[in-house]
Amino acid sequence: MNVAVIGGGWAGLSAAVRLRQNGCTVTVFEASRTLGGRARRVQSPTLGASIDNGQHILLGAYTETLALMQELGLDSQTLLHRERLHLQSADGSFSLHARALPAPLNLLSAIIGARGLSISERLRLITIIQALKRQKWKTPPSQTVVQWLAQGRQSAHAIQLFWQPLCLAALNTPIQQACAQLFARVLQDSLGGPKAASDVLISRVDLSQLWPEQVVRYTPAKTAGQFEIRCGHAVRQLTCDASQVEVDGKAYDAVVVAGNAPATHRLLRQLSPSESGARYLNMLAALEYIPIATLTLQLKSAWRLPHAMLLLKDNPAKLQFGQWLFDCSTFMQSQAASPLLNIVISDARGLMEHEETAVIAAVIKQVQAQCSRFGAMPEVVKHELIIEKRATFAATPSLQRPPNRSPWPRVWVAGDWTDTGYPAVLEAAVRSGKAAALGIAGHTSQVAISAKD
Ligand SMILES: Cc1cc2nc3c(=O)[nH]c(=O)nc-3n(C[C@H](O)[C@H](O)[C@H](O)COP(=O)(O)OP(=O)(O)OC[C@H]3O[C@@H](n4cnc5c(N)ncnc54)[C@H](O)[C@@H]3O)c2cc1C
C-alpha cells in the first residue's frame, strides 16, 4: 500500500513510523526544511545558536511517545533528562516535591509536605483529587477548570500558587476558559498513574534531533515498502475518489493529512463537498488558537540555578509575563557557547498587546528579582523572543474535535487537535498519528475481507 503523509510534525511522523511497521510504502511531505513541526529546532541568528522554537517538557505519562522512541531504537534514558515532579517557585515561597515512594504515596506525601500552602489548603487539594478519582476522572462536559476548583472549595491562594500555573502549562488555556475534563485527563495520567507517570522529562538534544530526524534511518524488521521524506515540499493540491487519492498530482492508496488545523482545513476543503464533509470542516474551522512565547536569554557567564525548572510569579500589570524559568545547561548534550535560560509564557495573548522591548526588559527584571537568592544574574548579552501564534487550540469545554477518520474515502487525519481526549500536547500528536495509521491498516483489511466475501 502506497501512503502519503502530509506534515512532518510529531503526528505525521508517528503515523509514518506505524505505516512502515505495517509494510506500507510511505512518502512524507513537509513544508519546512526541518522536521518536528511545532516542536522543532530553529536557527537564531541573534543568538548565533540553534534553539528550540519553544521550551517543551514531556511527562512520564507520555507512554506512546516513549514507546515510539523505543521502537526507533532510541535510548530515552540518554536522550531525556528525567526528574521527579518538583514544583518550586523561584522566590522560594512555594514548593511541592514528589517523594521516592510508590504511587499514590509519592504525591500524597508531596502535597502534605508542600511549602507555601496552609494545612487546610493541602487537605482540600488532596480531597479534590480524591473526589475526581472516585468520579473516574470525569467532570461535566461543560464545566470549566475554575468552576471545578470552586466546587472543590480551593482557596484563591491555592489557585494562584498551584492550579493556575499547572492548568496554563498543561492546557495553554486560563482556568476561567479551560475545559475541566481535559485537565482531569492530564491529572489522571500524571497524578493518578504509576510512580513514574508524574516525572518531568526534558530533552537533552534539540527537539528535531530527539526522534523526528531519526525516523529517516528507521528500518522496521518486517518492512516491505520504500520510505521517503520530502522536506521543503508544501502540498498544494489534494483530491480523492473511491479508488485513490492524489497529492500534488501523484496517486496514492491513502493519505494522512497531519498539518496543523488551519493547514489541514485548507487541503480538505478542496475535496468533494458533502454534508458530512461540511460538518467535519466546520469542526476544524471552529477551533481557536492561543499563542505561547519563549524568551531565551544568553548570559555572559554561568549562573547555576538549583533546579532545571522554576516557577515564576507573573504580574501582567508590570509586563512581568514570565511563568516558568528553565535552566537546562547541566544536562544538555551539546553545550551552547554561553549559557542559555528559557522563560516560558503560556497564553501569551496579553504579552502581544505590548511593545516587545518593554516586555523583554520587564521579564528580565522579573527573573532578576525573583531569583535574587541565587546570587546576581550575570549580564544578559543577547536575547531571542519567539512567539508561536498558533501554539495550541484553546482547550475550552464542549469542544467538538474532528476524529482521525475523515468523511472522505482514503483520507485520514492526524494532529494534536484531533479527538484524542488529550489537550494539544506532544503525546496527543503521537497518539493521533498512530490512530490514523492503525485506521488505514484496519480499513484496508476490512476492504480485503469484504472483497473476499
Ligand atoms: C511554544 C510551544 C510550547 C509547547 N510546549 C509543550 C510542552 O511543554 N509539552 C507538550 O507536550 N506540548 C507542548 N506544545 C505542543 C506541541 O508542540 C504540539 O502538540 C505538537 O508539536 C503538535 O504536533 P503536530 O504534529 O500535531 O502538529 P505540527 O507540529 O503543527 O505539525 C504539522 C506539520 O505539518 C506541516 N505542514 C502543514 N501544511 C503542510 C503542507 N501543505 N504540506 C506539507 N507540510 C505541511 C507543518 O510545516 C508542520 O511541520 C508546545 C507547543 C508550542 C508551540
PDBQT file of the ligand as one rigid body, heavy atoms in Angstrom, charges set to zero:
ROOT
HETATM    1  C1  LIG A 501       5.962  27.073  22.118  1.00  0.00    +0.000 C 
HETATM    2  C2  LIG A 501       5.289  25.741  22.344  1.00  0.00    +0.000 A 
HETATM    3  C3  LIG A 501       5.480  25.071  23.536  1.00  0.00    +0.000 A 
HETATM    4  C4  LIG A 501       4.870  23.840  23.741  1.00  0.00    +0.000 A 
HETATM    5  N1  LIG A 501       5.119  23.158  24.894  1.00  0.00    +0.000 NA
HETATM    6  C5  LIG A 501       4.710  21.892  25.022  1.00  0.00    +0.000 A 
HETATM    7  C6  LIG A 501       5.123  21.104  26.131  1.00  0.00    +0.000 A 
HETATM    8  O1  LIG A 501       5.853  21.562  27.003  1.00  0.00    +0.000 OA
HETATM    9  N2  LIG A 501       4.700  19.811  26.197  1.00  0.00    +0.000 N 
HETATM   10  C7  LIG A 501       3.904  19.268  25.225  1.00  0.00    +0.000 A 
HETATM   11  O2  LIG A 501       3.601  18.073  25.340  1.00  0.00    +0.000 OA
HETATM   12  N3  LIG A 501       3.470  20.002  24.170  1.00  0.00    +0.000 NA
HETATM   13  C8  LIG A 501       3.869  21.287  24.040  1.00  0.00    +0.000 A 
HETATM   14  N4  LIG A 501       3.487  22.022  22.942  1.00  0.00    +0.000 N 
HETATM   15  C9  LIG A 501       2.548  21.421  21.968  1.00  0.00    +0.000 C 
HETATM   16  C10 LIG A 501       3.280  20.541  20.950  1.00  0.00    +0.000 C 
HETATM   17  O3  LIG A 501       4.362  21.205  20.366  1.00  0.00    +0.000 OA
HETATM   18  C11 LIG A 501       2.280  20.141  19.868  1.00  0.00    +0.000 C 
HETATM   19  O4  LIG A 501       1.200  19.474  20.470  1.00  0.00    +0.000 OA
HETATM   20  C12 LIG A 501       2.844  19.218  18.797  1.00  0.00    +0.000 C 
HETATM   21  O5  LIG A 501       4.109  19.616  18.351  1.00  0.00    +0.000 OA
HETATM   22  C13 LIG A 501       1.862  19.175  17.611  1.00  0.00    +0.000 C 
HETATM   23  O6  LIG A 501       2.326  18.278  16.626  1.00  0.00    +0.000 OA
HETATM   24  P1  LIG A 501       1.504  18.009  15.305  1.00  0.00    +0.000 P 
HETATM   25  O7  LIG A 501       2.303  17.053  14.513  1.00  0.00    +0.000 OA
HETATM   26  O8  LIG A 501       0.102  17.655  15.659  1.00  0.00    +0.000 OA
HETATM   27  O9  LIG A 501       1.390  19.395  14.534  1.00  0.00    +0.000 OA
HETATM   28  P2  LIG A 501       2.538  20.343  13.953  1.00  0.00    +0.000 P 
HETATM   29  O10 LIG A 501       3.715  20.268  14.838  1.00  0.00    +0.000 OA
HETATM   30  O11 LIG A 501       1.915  21.660  13.718  1.00  0.00    +0.000 OA
HETATM   31  O12 LIG A 501       2.955  19.668  12.578  1.00  0.00    +0.000 OA
HETATM   32  C14 LIG A 501       2.341  19.942  11.364  1.00  0.00    +0.000 C 
HETATM   33  C15 LIG A 501       3.393  19.914  10.273  1.00  0.00    +0.000 C 
HETATM   34  O13 LIG A 501       2.741  19.929   9.010  1.00  0.00    +0.000 OA
HETATM   35  C16 LIG A 501       3.479  20.746   8.140  1.00  0.00    +0.000 C 
HETATM   36  N5  LIG A 501       2.577  21.186   7.074  1.00  0.00    +0.000 N 
HETATM   37  C17 LIG A 501       1.456  21.941   7.187  1.00  0.00    +0.000 A 
HETATM   38  N6  LIG A 501       0.869  22.089   5.978  1.00  0.00    +0.000 NA
HETATM   39  C18 LIG A 501       1.615  21.407   5.103  1.00  0.00    +0.000 A 
HETATM   40  C19 LIG A 501       1.511  21.172   3.702  1.00  0.00    +0.000 A 
HETATM   41  N7  LIG A 501       0.527  21.709   2.967  1.00  0.00    +0.000 N 
HETATM   42  N8  LIG A 501       2.461  20.424   3.092  1.00  0.00    +0.000 NA
HETATM   43  C20 LIG A 501       3.474  19.867   3.810  1.00  0.00    +0.000 A 
HETATM   44  N9  LIG A 501       3.623  20.070   5.139  1.00  0.00    +0.000 NA
HETATM   45  C21 LIG A 501       2.700  20.820   5.779  1.00  0.00    +0.000 A 
HETATM   46  C22 LIG A 501       3.970  21.875   9.037  1.00  0.00    +0.000 C 
HETATM   47  O14 LIG A 501       5.089  22.539   8.467  1.00  0.00    +0.000 OA
HETATM   48  C23 LIG A 501       4.313  21.120  10.311  1.00  0.00    +0.000 C 
HETATM   49  O15 LIG A 501       5.643  20.676  10.317  1.00  0.00    +0.000 OA
HETATM   50  C24 LIG A 501       4.029  23.279  22.737  1.00  0.00    +0.000 A 
HETATM   51  C25 LIG A 501       3.814  23.982  21.551  1.00  0.00    +0.000 A 
HETATM   52  C26 LIG A 501       4.444  25.177  21.337  1.00  0.00    +0.000 A 
HETATM   53  C27 LIG A 501       4.232  25.887  20.036  1.00  0.00    +0.000 C 
ENDROOT
TORSDOF 0
